[in-house]
């Protein structure tokens, strides 16, 4: 099993709250991979909406993703692209 780690700055205007958080959890769940997201010294299962909201990720915050599983690099890259997109833009 491979593992990929990426650090990314969150672009959504409201950070990972409400709609963007829900969409991110959906993307993680759909990937079928084990994904951990960390902000500072706190980390959470990225497939858990409560865990994700508990991190309090705001616009401009830097987070680190760790993806485990086959094709982890491609999944990590896709999740980075998601986080670099403002999902609050109309």
Buried (B, 14 or more C-beta within 10 A) or exposed (E): EEBBEBEBEBBBBBBBBBEBBBBBBEBBBEBEBBBBBBBEEEBBBBBBBEBBBEBEBBBEBEBBBBBBBEBBEEBBBBBBEBBEBEBBEE
